[in-house]
Amino acid sequence: MEGLKRVPVREQAPKVRAANFEEVCLGYNQEEAVEEAKRCLQCKKPFCVQGCPVAIDIPGFIGKVVEGDFAAAYQILSDSSSLPAVCGRVCPQESQCEGKCIRGKKGDPVSIGKLERFVADWAKENGIKPKKADKQNGKKVAVIGSGPAGLSCAGDLAKWGYDVTIFEALHEPGGVLTYGIPEFRLPKDAVVKPEVENVKSLGVKLETDVIIGKSVTIDELFDEEGFSAVFVGSGAGLPMFMGIPGENANGVFSANEYLTRSNLMKARLDDYATPMPVSKKAVIVGGGNVAMDAARTALRLGAESHIVYRRSEAELPARAEEVHHAKEEGVIFDLLTNPVEILTDDKGWVRGIRCIRMELGEPDASGRRRPVAIEGSEFEIEADAVIMSLGTSPNPLISSTTAGLDVNKRKCIVAEAETGKTSKEGVYAGGDAVTGAATVILAMEAGRAGAKGIHEFLSK
């Protein structure tokens, strides 16, 4: 029936894209976007908005797409989101806005994410910027970290007239958008850098190579630099490991290191002096989006790429789209499999990984069925690289150098979800620094909450 099926999105062919780092999804053109936008029912009670962590006026921007007024559509998007071109690419829309779409009850939900991407890309190509504040209020706010939480917080505060400075530890801004998510999912020059520039166009200043806790402390930002409030959006960059034998061998990487070297340090390019050892067969341990990113990166760097995950496909935490793309490209999935030892040669290099077969028992605290080892089922997988993708936790540098800032047992900063308020007056926090590793859009939601909390604090 007409209108039940979404307009297909063009993609690179699997065999072609598996050999390059160019963006997989090619997005909608203008005609396709308008046709897809017409599928929106313009519900009086838009459940899609309820499913969006940053509460974008989805019917509003889609209605402008139908009219062909893409500039107005962009301004509606940028009222709620500082990073629409990013969100249109990496948000898990299937479990958020599109998962709530009424169209999805009897057909395909509206492709909200692809329409968001189209509008943001159109705005970039046509020089459209988000609207600046009418006037400044003279109050200074420091934002630590230029990832999605920091950029969102800074963007909202700047729109309200605050004098905002972002401090970034690395030499390039963007946080996980720059060092974590691969080029084939999120192009840096075409998407991330323009999004950062849009935030700067609001009047936000950005200083790189500043390590809060070493270069300057939070107390010094207050006492010596004249800031009235601080938002901590420093992310979670400390990788986790299994603690199994052989984990310190040559050829074992954290996914964080592997992706940072490929993305930020350009190890995948021959003209950069930051090479990684060439792998013939890589085993990636984990089942989340980061594991998929690492597996697909290893594949593009020439390796036979294996995902090893201790549960079944139904429990994979990665987005269905990312799993689908990985399979299409040739990533091999070894499911219900758990590593017990990394095997090395006499020179200390990885030669394989010993695993044990698993079966699923009763659900655990996460709601997923608990994997149980099958006695006597151990086997080996030959490999010359192992990439651990088991999650990350915050670096304790900021909390350890800031008196009065409470953290929990996971070293995450304790902060109120609604406002980002911490135990230290004037300090707010959000994103992975508070929750541990999560999604880009949840970090953005926390950044917006932190901006609101700071605004309320400084408006007293």
Secondary structure as a PSIPRED ss2 file (coil, helix, strand):
# PSIPRED VFORMAT (PSIPRED V4.0)

   1 M C   1.000  0.000  0.000
   2 E C   1.000  0.000  0.000
   3 G C   1.000  0.000  0.000
   4 L C   1.000  0.000  0.000
   5 K C   1.000  0.000  0.000
   6 R C   1.000  0.000  0.000
   7 V C   1.000  0.000  0.000
   8 P C   1.000  0.000  0.000
   9 V C   1.000  0.000  0.000
  10 R E   0.000  0.000  1.000
  11 E E   0.000  0.000  1.000
  12 Q C   1.000  0.000  0.000
  13 A C   1.000  0.000  0.000
  14 P H   0.000  1.000  0.000
  15 K H   0.000  1.000  0.000
  16 V H   0.000  1.000  0.000
  17 R H   0.000  1.000  0.000
  18 A C   1.000  0.000  0.000
  19 A C   1.000  0.000  0.000
  20 N C   1.000  0.000  0.000
  21 F C   1.000  0.000  0.000
  22 E C   1.000  0.000  0.000
  23 E C   1.000  0.000  0.000
  24 V C   1.000  0.000  0.000
  25 C E   0.000  0.000  1.000
  26 L E   0.000  0.000  1.000
  27 G E   0.000  0.000  1.000
  28 Y C   1.000  0.000  0.000
  29 N C   1.000  0.000  0.000
  30 Q H   0.000  1.000  0.000
  31 E H   0.000  1.000  0.000
  32 E H   0.000  1.000  0.000
  33 A H   0.000  1.000  0.000
  34 V H   0.000  1.000  0.000
  35 E H   0.000  1.000  0.000
  36 E H   0.000  1.000  0.000
  37 A H   0.000  1.000  0.000
  38 K C   1.000  0.000  0.000
  39 R C   1.000  0.000  0.000
  40 C C   1.000  0.000  0.000
  41 L C   1.000  0.000  0.000
  42 Q C   1.000  0.000  0.000
  43 C C   1.000  0.000  0.000
  44 K C   1.000  0.000  0.000
  45 K C   1.000  0.000  0.000
  46 P C   1.000  0.000  0.000
  47 F H   0.000  1.000  0.000
  48 C H   0.000  1.000  0.000
  49 V H   0.000  1.000  0.000
  50 Q H   0.000  1.000  0.000
  51 G C   1.000  0.000  0.000
  52 C C   1.000  0.000  0.000
  53 P C   1.000  0.000  0.000
  54 V C   1.000  0.000  0.000
  55 A C   1.000  0.000  0.000
  56 I C   1.000  0.000  0.000
  57 D C   1.000  0.000  0.000
  58 I H   0.000  1.000  0.000
  59 P H   0.000  1.000  0.000
  60 G H   0.000  1.000  0.000
  61 F H   0.000  1.000  0.000
  62 I H   0.000  1.000  0.000
  63 G H   0.000  1.000  0.000
  64 K H   0.000  1.000  0.000
  65 V H   0.000  1.000  0.000
  66 V H   0.000  1.000  0.000
  67 E H   0.000  1.000  0.000
  68 G C   1.000  0.000  0.000
  69 D C   1.000  0.000  0.000
  70 F H   0.000  1.000  0.000
  71 A H   0.000  1.000  0.000
  72 A H   0.000  1.000  0.000
  73 A H   0.000  1.000  0.000
  74 Y H   0.000  1.000  0.000
  75 Q H   0.000  1.000  0.000
  76 I H   0.000  1.000  0.000
  77 L H   0.000  1.000  0.000
  78 S H   0.000  1.000  0.000
  79 D H   0.000  1.000  0.000
  80 S H   0.000  1.000  0.000
  81 S C   1.000  0.000  0.000
  82 S C   1.000  0.000  0.000
  83 L C   1.000  0.000  0.000
  84 P H   0.000  1.000  0.000
  85 A H   0.000  1.000  0.000
  86 V H   0.000  1.000  0.000
  87 C H   0.000  1.000  0.000
  88 G H   0.000  1.000  0.000
  89 R H   0.000  1.000  0.000
  90 V H   0.000  1.000  0.000
  91 C C   1.000  0.000  0.000
  92 P C   1.000  0.000  0.000
  93 Q H   0.000  1.000  0.000
  94 E H   0.000  1.000  0.000
  95 S H   0.000  1.000  0.000
  96 Q C   1.000  0.000  0.000
  97 C H   0.000  1.000  0.000
  98 E H   0.000  1.000  0.000
  99 G H   0.000  1.000  0.000
 100 K H   0.000  1.000  0.000
 101 C C   1.000  0.000  0.000
 102 I H   0.000  1.000  0.000
 103 R H   0.000  1.000  0.000
 104 G H   0.000  1.000  0.000
 105 K H   0.000  1.000  0.000
 106 K C   1.000  0.000  0.000
 107 G C   1.000  0.000  0.000
 108 D C   1.000  0.000  0.000
 109 P C   1.000  0.000  0.000
 110 V C   1.000  0.000  0.000
 111 S C   1.000  0.000  0.000
 112 I H   0.000  1.000  0.000
 113 G H   0.000  1.000  0.000
 114 K H   0.000  1.000  0.000
 115 L H   0.000  1.000  0.000
 116 E H   0.000  1.000  0.000
 117 R H   0.000  1.000  0.000
 118 F H   0.000  1.000  0.000
 119 V H   0.000  1.000  0.000
 120 A H   0.000  1.000  0.000
 121 D H   0.000  1.000  0.000
 122 W H   0.000  1.000  0.000
 123 A H   0.000  1.000  0.000
 124 K H   0.000  1.000  0.000
 125 E H   0.000  1.000  0.000
 126 N C   1.000  0.000  0.000
 127 G C   1.000  0.000  0.000
 128 I C   1.000  0.000  0.000
 129 K C   1.000  0.000  0.000
 130 P C   1.000  0.000  0.000
 131 K C   1.000  0.000  0.000
 132 K C   1.000  0.000  0.000
 133 A C   1.000  0.000  0.000
 134 D C   1.000  0.000  0.000
 135 K C   1.000  0.000  0.000
 136 Q C   1.000  0.000  0.000
 137 N C   1.000  0.000  0.000
 138 G C   1.000  0.000  0.000
 139 K C   1.000  0.000  0.000
 140 K E   0.000  0.000  1.000
 141 V E   0.000  0.000  1.000
 142 A E   0.000  0.000  1.000
 143 V E   0.000  0.000  1.000
 144 I E   0.000  0.000  1.000
 145 G C   1.000  0.000  0.000
 146 S C   1.000  0.000  0.000
 147 G C   1.000  0.000  0.000
 148 P H   0.000  1.000  0.000
 149 A H   0.000  1.000  0.000
 150 G H   0.000  1.000  0.000
 151 L H   0.000  1.000  0.000
 152 S H   0.000  1.000  0.000
 153 C H   0.000  1.000  0.000
 154 A H   0.000  1.000  0.000
 155 G H   0.000  1.000  0.000
 156 D H   0.000  1.000  0.000
 157 L H   0.000  1.000  0.000
 158 A H   0.000  1.000  0.000
 159 K H   0.000  1.000  0.000
 160 W C   1.000  0.000  0.000
 161 G C   1.000  0.000  0.000
 162 Y C   1.000  0.000  0.000
 163 D E   0.000  0.000  1.000
 164 V E   0.000  0.000  1.000
 165 T E   0.000  0.000  1.000
 166 I E   0.000  0.000  1.000
 167 F E   0.000  0.000  1.000
 168 E C   1.000  0.000  0.000
 169 A C   1.000  0.000  0.000
 170 L C   1.000  0.000  0.000
 171 H C   1.000  0.000  0.000
 172 E C   1.000  0.000  0.000
 173 P C   1.000  0.000  0.000
 174 G C   1.000  0.000  0.000
 175 G C   1.000  0.000  0.000
 176 V H   0.000  1.000  0.000
 177 L H   0.000  1.000  0.000
 178 T H   0.000  1.000  0.000
 179 Y H   0.000  1.000  0.000
 180 G C   1.000  0.000  0.000
 181 I C   1.000  0.000  0.000
 182 P C   1.000  0.000  0.000
 183 E C   1.000  0.000  0.000
 184 F C   1.000  0.000  0.000
 185 R C   1.000  0.000  0.000
 186 L C   1.000  0.000  0.000
 187 P C   1.000  0.000  0.000
 188 K H   0.000  1.000  0.000
 189 D H   0.000  1.000  0.000
 190 A H   0.000  1.000  0.000
 191 V H   0.000  1.000  0.000
 192 V H   0.000  1.000  0.000
 193 K H   0.000  1.000  0.000
 194 P H   0.000  1.000  0.000
 195 E H   0.000  1.000  0.000
 196 V H   0.000  1.000  0.000
 197 E H   0.000  1.000  0.000
 198 N H   0.000  1.000  0.000
 199 V H   0.000  1.000  0.000
 200 K H   0.000  1.000  0.000
 201 S H   0.000  1.000  0.000
 202 L C   1.000  0.000  0.000
 203 G C   1.000  0.000  0.000
 204 V C   1.000  0.000  0.000
 205 K E   0.000  0.000  1.000
 206 L E   0.000  0.000  1.000
 207 E E   0.000  0.000  1.000
 208 T C   1.000  0.000  0.000
 209 D C   1.000  0.000  0.000
 210 V C   1.000  0.000  0.000
 211 I C   1.000  0.000  0.000
 212 I E   0.000  0.000  1.000
 213 G C   1.000  0.000  0.000
 214 K C   1.000  0.000  0.000
 215 S C   1.000  0.000  0.000
 216 V E   0.000  0.000  1.000
 217 T C   1.000  0.000  0.000
 218 I H   0.000  1.000  0.000
 219 D H   0.000  1.000  0.000
 220 E H   0.000  1.000  0.000
 221 L H   0.000  1.000  0.000
 222 F H   0.000  1.000  0.000
 223 D H   0.000  1.000  0.000
 224 E C   1.000  0.000  0.000
 225 E C   1.000  0.000  0.000
 226 G C   1.000  0.000  0.000
 227 F C   1.000  0.000  0.000
 228 S C   1.000  0.000  0.000
 229 A E   0.000  0.000  1.000
 230 V E   0.000  0.000  1.000
 231 F E   0.000  0.000  1.000
 232 V E   0.000  0.000  1.000
 233 G C   1.000  0.000  0.000
 234 S C   1.000  0.000  0.000
 235 G C   1.000  0.000  0.000
 236 A C   1.000  0.000  0.000
 237 G C   1.000  0.000  0.000
 238 L E   0.000  0.000  1.000
 239 P E   0.000  0.000  1.000
 240 M C   1.000  0.000  0.000
 241 F C   1.000  0.000  0.000
 242 M C   1.000  0.000  0.000
 243 G C   1.000  0.000  0.000
 244 I C   1.000  0.000  0.000
 245 P C   1.000  0.000  0.000
 246 G C   1.000  0.000  0.000
 247 E C   1.000  0.000  0.000
 248 N C   1.000  0.000  0.000
 249 A C   1.000  0.000  0.000
 250 N E   0.000  0.000  1.000
 251 G C   1.000  0.000  0.000
 252 V E   0.000  0.000  1.000
 253 F E   0.000  0.000  1.000
 254 S E   0.000  0.000  1.000
 255 A H   0.000  1.000  0.000
 256 N H   0.000  1.000  0.000
 257 E H   0.000  1.000  0.000
 258 Y H   0.000  1.000  0.000
 259 L H   0.000  1.000  0.000
 260 T H   0.000  1.000  0.000
 261 R H   0.000  1.000  0.000
 262 S H   0.000  1.000  0.000
 263 N H   0.000  1.000  0.000
 264 L C   1.000  0.000  0.000
 265 M C   1.000  0.000  0.000
 266 K C   1.000  0.000  0.000
 267 A C   1.000  0.000  0.000
 268 R C   1.000  0.000  0.000
 269 L C   1.000  0.000  0.000
 270 D C   1.000  0.000  0.000
 271 D C   1.000  0.000  0.000
 272 Y C   1.000  0.000  0.000
 273 A C   1.000  0.000  0.000
 274 T C   1.000  0.000  0.000
 275 P C   1.000  0.000  0.000
 276 M C   1.000  0.000  0.000
 277 P C   1.000  0.000  0.000
 278 V C   1.000  0.000  0.000
 279 S C   1.000  0.000  0.000
 280 K C   1.000  0.000  0.000
 281 K E   0.000  0.000  1.000
 282 A E   0.000  0.000  1.000
 283 V E   0.000  0.000  1.000
 284 I E   0.000  0.000  1.000
 285 V E   0.000  0.000  1.000
 286 G C   1.000  0.000  0.000
 287 G C   1.000  0.000  0.000
 288 G C   1.000  0.000  0.000
 289 N H   0.000  1.000  0.000
 290 V H   0.000  1.000  0.000
 291 A H   0.000  1.000  0.000
 292 M H   0.000  1.000  0.000
 293 D H   0.000  1.000  0.000
 294 A H   0.000  1.000  0.000
 295 A H   0.000  1.000  0.000
 296 R H   0.000  1.000  0.000
 297 T H   0.000  1.000  0.000
 298 A H   0.000  1.000  0.000
 299 L H   0.000  1.000  0.000
 300 R H   0.000  1.000  0.000
 301 L C   1.000  0.000  0.000
 302 G C   1.000  0.000  0.000
 303 A C   1.000  0.000  0.000
 304 E E   0.000  0.000  1.000
 305 S E   0.000  0.000  1.000
 306 H E   0.000  0.000  1.000
 307 I E   0.000  0.000  1.000
 308 V E   0.000  0.000  1.000
 309 Y C   1.000  0.000  0.000
 310 R C   1.000  0.000  0.000
 311 R C   1.000  0.000  0.000
 312 S C   1.000  0.000  0.000
 313 E H   0.000  1.000  0.000
 314 A H   0.000  1.000  0.000
 315 E H   0.000  1.000  0.000
 316 L C   1.000  0.000  0.000
 317 P C   1.000  0.000  0.000
 318 A C   1.000  0.000  0.000
 319 R C   1.000  0.000  0.000
 320 A H   0.000  1.000  0.000
 321 E H   0.000  1.000  0.000
 322 E H   0.000  1.000  0.000
 323 V H   0.000  1.000  0.000
 324 H H   0.000  1.000  0.000
 325 H H   0.000  1.000  0.000
 326 A H   0.000  1.000  0.000
 327 K H   0.000  1.000  0.000
 328 E H   0.000  1.000  0.000
 329 E H   0.000  1.000  0.000
 330 G C   1.000  0.000  0.000
 331 V C   1.000  0.000  0.000
 332 I E   0.000  0.000  1.000
 333 F E   0.000  0.000  1.000
 334 D E   0.000  0.000  1.000
 335 L C   1.000  0.000  0.000
 336 L C   1.000  0.000  0.000
 337 T E   0.000  0.000  1.000
 338 N E   0.000  0.000  1.000
 339 P E   0.000  0.000  1.000
 340 V E   0.000  0.000  1.000
 341 E E   0.000  0.000  1.000
 342 I E   0.000  0.000  1.000
 343 L E   0.000  0.000  1.000
 344 T E   0.000  0.000  1.000
 345 D C   1.000  0.000  0.000
 346 D C   1.000  0.000  0.000
 347 K C   1.000  0.000  0.000
 348 G C   1.000  0.000  0.000
 349 W E   0.000  0.000  1.000
 350 V E   0.000  0.000  1.000
 351 R E   0.000  0.000  1.000
 352 G E   0.000  0.000  1.000
 353 I E   0.000  0.000  1.000
 354 R E   0.000  0.000  1.000
 355 C E   0.000  0.000  1.000
 356 I E   0.000  0.000  1.000
 357 R E   0.000  0.000  1.000
 358 M E   0.000  0.000  1.000
 359 E E   0.000  0.000  1.000
 360 L E   0.000  0.000  1.000
 361 G E   0.000  0.000  1.000
 362 E E   0.000  0.000  1.000
 363 P E   0.000  0.000  1.000
 364 D C   1.000  0.000  0.000
 365 A C   1.000  0.000  0.000
 366 S C   1.000  0.000  0.000
 367 G C   1.000  0.000  0.000
 368 R C   1.000  0.000  0.000
 369 R E   0.000  0.000  1.000
 370 R E   0.000  0.000  1.000
 371 P E   0.000  0.000  1.000
 372 V E   0.000  0.000  1.000
 373 A E   0.000  0.000  1.000
 374 I C   1.000  0.000  0.000
 375 E C   1.000  0.000  0.000
 376 G C   1.000  0.000  0.000
 377 S C   1.000  0.000  0.000
 378 E C   1.000  0.000  0.000
 379 F E   0.000  0.000  1.000
 380 E E   0.000  0.000  1.000
 381 I E   0.000  0.000  1.000
 382 E E   0.000  0.000  1.000
 383 A C   1.000  0.000  0.000
 384 D C   1.000  0.000  0.000
 385 A E   0.000  0.000  1.000
 386 V E   0.000  0.000  1.000
 387 I E   0.000  0.000  1.000
 388 M E   0.000  0.000  1.000
 389 S C   1.000  0.000  0.000
 390 L C   1.000  0.000  0.000
 391 G C   1.000  0.000  0.000
 392 T E   0.000  0.000  1.000
 393 S E   0.000  0.000  1.000
 394 P C   1.000  0.000  0.000
 395 N C   1.000  0.000  0.000
 396 P C   1.000  0.000  0.000
 397 L H   0.000  1.000  0.000
 398 I H   0.000  1.000  0.000
 399 S H   0.000  1.000  0.000
 400 S H   0.000  1.000  0.000
 401 T C   1.000  0.000  0.000
 402 T C   1.000  0.000  0.000
 403 A C   1.000  0.000  0.000
 404 G C   1.000  0.000  0.000
 405 L C   1.000  0.000  0.000
 406 D C   1.000  0.000  0.000
 407 V E   0.000  0.000  1.000
 408 N C   1.000  0.000  0.000
 409 K C   1.000  0.000  0.000
 410 R C   1.000  0.000  0.000
 411 K C   1.000  0.000  0.000
 412 C C   1.000  0.000  0.000
 413 I E   0.000  0.000  1.000
 414 V C   1.000  0.000  0.000
 415 A C   1.000  0.000  0.000
 416 E C   1.000  0.000  0.000
 417 A C   1.000  0.000  0.000
 418 E C   1.000  0.000  0.000
 419 T C   1.000  0.000  0.000
 420 G C   1.000  0.000  0.000
 421 K E   0.000  0.000  1.000
 422 T C   1.000  0.000  0.000
 423 S C   1.000  0.000  0.000
 424 K C   1.000  0.000  0.000
 425 E C   1.000  0.000  0.000
 426 G C   1.000  0.000  0.000
 427 V E   0.000  0.000  1.000
 428 Y E   0.000  0.000  1.000
 429 A E   0.000  0.000  1.000
 430 G C   1.000  0.000  0.000
 431 G C   1.000  0.000  0.000
 432 D H   0.000  1.000  0.000
 433 A H   0.000  1.000  0.000
 434 V H   0.000  1.000  0.000
 435 T H   0.000  1.000  0.000
 436 G C   1.000  0.000  0.000
 437 A C   1.000  0.000  0.000
 438 A C   1.000  0.000  0.000
 439 T C   1.000  0.000  0.000
 440 V H   0.000  1.000  0.000
 441 I H   0.000  1.000  0.000
 442 L H   0.000  1.000  0.000
 443 A H   0.000  1.000  0.000
 444 M H   0.000  1.000  0.000
 445 E H   0.000  1.000  0.000
 446 A H   0.000  1.000  0.000
 447 G H   0.000  1.000  0.000
 448 R H   0.000  1.000  0.000
 449 A H   0.000  1.000  0.000
 450 G H   0.000  1.000  0.000
 451 A H   0.000  1.000  0.000
 452 K H   0.000  1.000  0.000
 453 G H   0.000  1.000  0.000
 454 I H   0.000  1.000  0.000
 455 H H   0.000  1.000  0.000
 456 E H   0.000  1.000  0.000
 457 F H   0.000  1.000  0.000
 458 L H   0.000  1.000  0.000
 459 S C   1.000  0.000  0.000
 460 K C   1.000  0.000  0.000
